[in-house]
Amino acid sequence: MAGPKLSSLIDRHKRYYDQYEREAFDKARRYYRGEFWNTSQLDASTNRTLLRTMLCSKNLIYAIADTAISALLGPNPQVAATPRNPRSQEAAPAVNGLMGYIFESNRMRRRAATALIDAVLCKRGIFKTGWDQKTDRPMIKVVDPSALFFDLTVRDVDDISYWLEATVVPYEVFKRRVEEGKYKVRSIEDVRPDRYPNWMLGGRSQKDNSGVRDAFQWVTVWEYYNRETNKVQHYVQQTDEVVMEADIEYIPYSMFSLNQSGVDCLGLSEVQLVLNQQETVNDLLTHMKQITYLMIPRVLYDSGRITEEDLNKAVEAAVGSFVGINPENSEALRSLGTLFYEMPIPQNPVGVKEFTARQEDDAAFISALAEAARGQVTGARTATEMAIIDAQMRTRLATREGHVNSAIEDVGEKAFWLCRKYMKEEKMVRISGSRKWATVDLKSIADVDVSFSMVSYNPIRQNPSVLAETLLQMIPFLIENPNIDIRRLTEEVVSGLGIPTTVLLPEEEVAARMEAEAAAAEQQALGGAAAPTGTPPDLPPELMAMLAAEEAAATGGAPEEALAAGGGAPIRGEA
């Protein structure tokens, strides 16, 4: 797209953002930070200090965002590869290990939490997946919803034809790109650095952290991705120049919303849905605090019949002491009780507390967050009962969870595609669910064809007490089932209980012990030495190892050097 057309498109999107979204985004972010009241707009005659002491709030929005992260993400977001052909079947474990390495090195849980907060506050969470040549691996970032515009004529994210992202870079970085030949400009002097754009501050003013931002000079570069032309352009609006253009083979953005709008792909934020409840709760709490403050007794006195000095004597005197006063006349002394009058004490209206609690419950209901998710379960509950409550909550959360999972799966697809295209160095990765490692290089994954699905967060698996309770009931059946691999079952049990799988004996040592036990049993049958006492010799060695693992967990005897099971990989520091 030519410069003038790009400039016009940018201006149209900025006007739309300023008119329909900017104020809502800024308010949501302020509310999340607990900044509900704007006392700076009060006139000078207002007692701002007193007013601030009267203002009260309860941050439902922060609680909703925090609970959503726990309910929708789980502790460790992962994707699993599903092979599309026999060749890929063999490579699937190594691919899973590679994806575990990529997600771990990108701190995927933290990035997903940031994107989820964006969706709660600002309608959309956005991942951006690219290739980092310095680290030789995919790089996953979270894009501010305020900085990314896109085609608004479609209802589904997959149908978006173009994307516009405002990227703000230090002027020195921009100059270096020009010097390296990455950007081409008519004259570097025409690109004038400026302050950080005010419209991208997320509800903060320039003065909030201007000392840091003003240490640099900034240039806004627009990244324009066009699916119809398969081109990406970097554009500087102030000089009307396309400074870089290249072909694209994929769109780097993976976007999701927790709630669909029903008319477009902009989505709805949680704040939009519970804003009325949040502000009502704040108003009611402030009202109750004011009434409570007014309930402190206030006493009027006749200043014409008793001096302020005598009054202070009476107030400051010790309990049980005598206080001498000098009233204007003896009549005043005889009618001392008439010198003071206690003002009536106001009362909170009936039902205010109940109505406030109802508003909080309504907000939780709208957000599909059950009492268990909010940590408000009362009464004794078994681990299984808690798991059932969690499952009931997740029934309503399933749609939102699906939106989040779909975006993370898309990130996995893009990351693996980039690995197959650009990876130069081989990677040592941990095979998920085992102690084995695999070497992954470009040749080993070049023709691998897989799809990725999110490994769903399972409350039973993540809750050791629930898992233990379930396993106690299931282990006898599983051991007797000929279709069950006891070794793998044991690894899953140990891993699920949070015990490092390094407590399990190596398969070679297990085989050697089985041979020794078989030889001892044969010798005993021939009248030789007795078999070892203790655990029955016919008990499966894998179960013996599991029992040893449980004992280690009970005594805290796991070795310090043990590695955590599942999906782990060597992690290099982020660039």
C-alpha positions, -999 to 999 in steps of 0.1 A, spaced: 0 0 0 13 34 -9 22 59 18 -8 83 15 -33 54 17 -15 39 47 -16 73 64 -53 76 58 -59 41 71 -39 48 103 -58 81 109 -92 63 105 -83 36 130 -69 62 155 -101 82 153 -121 50 159 -99 41 189 -102 76 203 -140 77 199 -150 42 210 -122 24 229 -95 47 244 -116 60 274 -129 25 282 -94 10 281 -79 37 302 -107 34 328 -104 -3 330 -66 -1 335 -70 25 362 -97 4 380 -74 -27 378 -47 -6 396 -73 5 422 -75 41 409 -112 45 411 -115 81 423 -102 112 406 -98 139 433 -76 161 411 -107 175 394 -121 189 426 -121 227 432 -97 243 456 -123 248 483 -128 211 487 -111 194 516 -94 168 495 -76 152 524 -108 146 543 -125 135 511 -98 109 503 -103 94 538 -140 90 531 -136 74 496 -138 36 497 -136 8 472 -134 -29 467 -114 -40 437 -137 -66 420 -120 -61 387 -85 -71 400 -101 -101 417 -118 -112 385 -86 -108 365 -65 -127 391 -91 -155 393 -94 -158 356 -56 -164 353 -58 -192 377 -89 -207 363 -81 -205 326 -43 -210 324 -33 -234 351 3 -234 363 21 -244 331 5 -238 296 16 -266 272 8 -277 237 10 -313 225 18 -324 190 -6 -346 171 12 -363 141 -4 -363 107 16 -392 92 37 -422 104 70 -404 100 58 -376 123 46 -402 148 82 -411 157 92 -374 160 62 -363 181 79 -368 215 109 -348 204 86 -321 190 68 -319 223 101 -315 241 111 -287 217 78 -269 223 83 -273 260 117 -257 256 102 -228 235 74 -221 260 97 -223 290 124 -201 275 97 -175 266 82 -176 301 49 -185 284 29 -187 316 38 -151 324 32 -139 289 -2 -157 287 -12 -141 321 -4 -107 306 -24 -113 275 -53 -126 297 -53 -94 318 -54 -75 285 -85 -95 275 -102 -89 309 -95 -51 307 -93 -42 270 -114 -68 252 -84 -86 235 -53 -105 243 -27 -106 216 5 -127 211 31 -120 185 55 -147 174 87 -140 156 122 -154 152 151 -142 173 183 -147 155 204 -140 185 189 -168 206 181 -190 175 146 -197 187 111 -183 184 103 -152 204 69 -147 218 57 -113 229 24 -97 241 11 -68 221 -8 -39 238 -44 -39 224 -41 -1 223 -13 -4 197 -28 -29 173 -55 -21 147 -70 -45 122 -98 -51 97 -131 -44 114 -153 -56 85 -152 -93 96 -166 -112 125 -139 -139 128 -103 -134 136 -92 -158 109 -108 -136 83 -89 -104 91 -72 -92 60 -47 -67 74 -30 -57 107 -15 -23 118 8 -22 148 23 10 162 58 2 175 76 29 193 114 26 191 142 49 205 156 72 179 190 57 182 176 23 174 159 37 143 191 53 132 210 21 136 185 3 114 191 29 87 228 26 90 226 -13 88 205 -10 57 173 -25 73 155 8 68 157 31 38 149 68 41 153 97 19 170 116 47 175 107 83 172 144 92 136 143 80 127 117 107 123 139 137 122 122 171 94 130 195 81 123 230 64 89 236 29 90 221 4 100 247 -24 79 233 -3 47 240 2 54 277 -26 31 289 -44 56 311 -13 73 325 -3 109 319 30 119 305 41 131 339 36 97 356 70 83 344 82 111 321 116 110 338 123 76 324 106 80 290 121 115 284 156 100 287 151 88 252 138 103 220 112 82 202 101 73 166 67 56 159 70 30 132 39 13 119 40 -24 109 15 -32 82 7 -68 74 -15 -74 44 -27 -110 38 -40 -101 3 -7 -90 -10 14 -111 14 35 -81 21 47 -65 53 57 -28 53 73 -6 80 59 29 76 69 63 92 38 85 91 56 118 98 77 115 66 51 94 47 78 68 39 77 30 36 111 23 51 110 -15 47 90 -40 26 92 -77 25 72 -108 16 54 -126 45 45 -163 48 25 -160 80 8 -134 102 26 -131 135 -5 -123 156 -26 -147 176 -56 -128 191 -84 -139 214 -113 -124 234 -130 -140 264 -164 -128 252 -177 -123 217 -194 -90 208 -219 -107 184 -212 -81 157 -175 -80 150 -142 -95 162 -134 -67 187 -148 -88 216 -161 -77 250 -141 -71 281 -150 -84 316 -149 -48 328 -176 -39 303 -198 -66 318 -193 -58 355 -186 -21 354 -220 -12 369 -215 -36 398 -180 -23 405 -191 13 407 -222 5 427 -201 -14 453 -177 15 455 -205 40 460 -222 19 487 -190 13 506 -182 50 505 -217 58 518 -214 33 546 -180 46 556 -194 82 557 -223 71 579 -200 52 602 -178 83 605 -209 104 613 -218 79 641 -190 91 662 -207 112 689 -206 150 684 -215 174 713 -226 210 710 -219 234 739 -231 269 748 -201 291 741 -218 321 757 -221 304 791 -189 284 793 -155 294 779 -134 272 755 -106 271 781 -129 256 807 -142 231 781 -107 220 772 -100 215 810 -130 191 812 -121 172 781 -84 167 789 -89 160 826 -81 125 839 -109 102 848 -121 107 883 -105 141 888 -121 174 899 -123 201 873 -128 237 883 -147 260 859 -158 296 861 -192 300 845 -205 334 838 -231 332 866 -244 308 893 -274 300 872 -252 285 845 -236 263 872 -270 251 885 -281 242 850 -248 226 838 -267 199 820 -282 224 796 -247 236 785 -243 205 762 -263 188 736 -254 155 719 -262 155 682 -284 127 668 -265 97 654 -274 87 618 -278 51 610 -270 31 578 -301 23 558 -314 -12 563 -302 -36 537 -272 -17 524 -247 -45 534 -269 -72 518 -273 -51 486 -236 -46 484 -229 -83 488 -255 -90 461 -236 -67 437 -204 -86 444 -222 -120 438 -236 -106 405 -202 -96 393 -188 -131 401 -218 -147 384 -213 -127 352 -177 -136 352 -186 -173 357 -163 -175 388 -176 -198 414 -170 -194 451 -143 -221 450 -124 -202 424 -126 -170 445 -114 -189 476 -147 -184 494 -158 -220 500 -170 -225 535 -175 -256 555 -156 -289 553 -152 -302 518 -134 -333 507 -108 -331 479 -132 -349 455 -160 -325 464 -137 -295 456 -128 -311 423 -165 -314 414 -171 -278 423 -142 -268 401 -156 -289 373 -190 -272 376 -173 -238 374 -153 -249 343 -185 -258 325 -193 -221 322 -157 -212 316 -153 -237 288 -160 -213 260 -136 -187 274 -110 -214 280 -114 -225 244 -107 -190 231 -75 -188 252 -64 -223 242 -70 -216 205 -47 -186 206 -19 -205 224 -22 -234 200 -18 -209 171 13 -196 188 26 -232 189 19 -237 152 37 -205 143 67 -212 166 72 -247 152 69 -234 116 96 -208 124 118 -236 138 115 -256 107 125 -226 86 152 -208 106 167 -230 133 204 -234 129 217 -249 162 206 -283 175 187 -283 208 188 -308 236 153 -312 249 136 -332 276 111 -358 265 78 -351 283 69 -376 310 103 -394 310 139 -389 320 151 -392 284 165 -364 263 165 -360 226 186 -339 201 165 -318 178 179 -300 147 166 -286 115 170 -319 96 151 -339 122 120 -317 120 122 -305 84 94 -329 71 75 -334 103 38 -326 99 19 -321 132 -9 -301 146 -9 -287 182 -36 -289 208 -36 -273 243 -29 -296 272 -60 -287 292 -56 -278 328 -69 -307 349 -78 -298 385 -77 -334 396 -42 -338 381 -30 -305 396 -44 -313 431 -22 -338 448 -47 -347 475 -75 -353 449 -51 -373 427 -39 -394 456 -75 -401 467 -84 -411 431 -54 -433 427 -60 -452 459 -93 -463 444 -80 -470 409 -45 -486 414 -58 -522 422 -78 -522 390 -50 -507 369 -24 -532 381 -46 -561 371 -54 -546 337 -31 -563 310 -35 -532 287 -18 -509 312 20 -503 310 29 -504 347 61 -484 341 43 -455 324 15 -456 350 41 -454 378 58 -424 361 24 -406 357 15 -413 393 48 -401 407 48 -370 385 11 -362 393 20 -363 430 47 -337 425 75 -362 431 105 -360 408 106 -391 385 143 -394 393 132 -414 424 123 -442 401 149 -468 394 163 -469 358 147 -496 337 180 -515 335 183 -517 372 147 -528 375 154 -556 350 185 -567 369 166 -568 401 138 -589 385 164 -614 372 180 -616 406 146 -622 423 137 -648 397 170 -666 403 165 -664 441 130 -678 437 143 -706 416 170 -714 441 145 -715 469 123 -739 449 153 -762 446 159 -761 484 184 -733 484 186 -700 503 153 -683 512 140 -655 491 144 -620 505 119 -611 531 98 -579 531 79 -569 500 64 -600 483 85 -611 454 55 -613 430 48 -576 434 55 -557 402 89 -538 404 72 -507 390 48 -507 419 77 -512 443 93 -481 429 60 -462 432 57 -472 469 93 -461 474 84 -428 457 54 -423 481 77 -430 510 102 -404 497 75 -379 493 63 -385 529 98 -380 543 109 -353 520 137 -376 507 138 -367 471 173 -359 460 181 -322 455 194 -327 421 162 -343 408 146 -327 378 109 -319 376 89 -343 354 71 -334 323 78 -310 294 110 -295 310 141 -285 290 173 -267 295 164 -230 297 187 -203 284 184 -168 297 162 -145 277 178 -120 255 
